[in-house]
Amino acid sequence: MHELTDEELDRYVETRLRIIGVDLSVLPEDDPDAPADRVRIFGSARGFLRGTVPALSAYELDPQLFPPMSYPAMLAPAIPSAFPAVGEVDHGE
């Protein structure tokens, strides 16, 4: 798989954000005095997508590390014997 260009990643990020209702076009393009601008947001998103996402997708969980748990049929076997089936109750008659 080829590495995506900055422009491709920017379009991907912009599209995903628009889907959830975030419009980056209201931000300044490049303003060091602004708390956020498009250049910094896209740069940060590209860094995340190029670094974190491949590392996460390459991660493989060792199935022996956390083997499936088998649960006992009853956690307290004495309890069912305390509650006899309907019709088996002795009312002392």
C-alpha positions in Angstrom: 0.0 0.0 0.0 1.4 3.4 -0.9 1.7 6.2 1.6 -1.0 8.8 1.2 0.1 12.4 0.3 -0.5 15.3 2.6 -3.3 16.5 0.3 -5.0 13.1 0.4 -4.8 12.9 4.2 -6.1 16.5 4.5 -9.2 15.6 2.3 -9.8 12.5 4.4 -9.6 14.4 7.7 -11.8 17.2 6.4 -14.4 14.7 5.0 -14.5 12.8 8.3 -14.9 15.9 10.3 -17.6 17.3 8.1 -19.5 14.0 8.5 -19.7 14.6 12.2 -20.6 18.3 11.7 -17.2 20.0 12.2 -16.4 22.8 9.7 -12.8 23.7 9.6 -13.3 26.4 7.0 -14.3 28.8 9.8 -10.8 28.7 11.2 -7.9 30.9 9.9 -5.6 29.2 7.4 -2.3 29.9 9.3 -2.4 32.3 12.3 0.2 31.7 15.0 -1.8 34.0 17.4 -5.0 31.9 17.0 -5.7 29.0 19.4 -6.2 26.8 16.3 -5.7 27.1 12.6 -6.1 24.8 9.6 -2.4 24.3 9.1 -1.8 23.1 12.7 -5.0 20.9 12.8 -4.2 19.1 9.5 -0.6 18.7 10.5 -1.5 17.2 13.8 -4.1 14.9 12.2 -1.6 13.7 9.5 1.0 13.0 12.2 -1.6 10.9 14.1 -2.8 9.0 11.0 0.8 8.2 9.9 2.1 7.2 13.3 -0.6 5.9 15.6 -3.0 4.3 13.2 -0.4 1.9 11.6 0.9 1.0 15.0 -2.5 0.1 16.2 -3.5 -1.8 13.1 -0.3 -3.9 13.3 -0.9 -4.8 16.9 -1.8 -8.5 17.4 -3.2 -9.7 20.7 -1.6 -13.0 22.0 -4.5 -15.4 22.5 -2.6 -17.1 25.2 -2.1 -13.9 27.2 -5.8 -13.7 28.0 -7.4 -17.1 27.4 -11.2 -17.3 27.2 -12.8 -17.8 30.6 -15.1 -20.7 31.2 -17.9 -19.8 33.6 -19.3 -22.5 35.9 -22.9 -23.6 35.3 -23.9 -22.3 38.7 -21.9 -20.0 40.9 -23.5 -21.3 44.1 -24.6 -24.9 43.7 -26.3 -25.0 47.1 -28.9 -22.4 46.1 -30.9 -24.5 43.6 -31.3 -27.2 46.3 -32.9 -24.6 48.6 -35.6 -23.8 46.0 -37.3 -27.1 45.0 -39.2 -27.2 41.7 -42.8 -26.2 41.6 -45.1 -28.9 42.9 -42.4 -30.4 45.1 -42.9 -28.1 48.0 -44.1 -29.8 51.2 -46.7 -27.6 52.9 -47.0 -29.9 55.9 -50.4 -31.2 54.8 
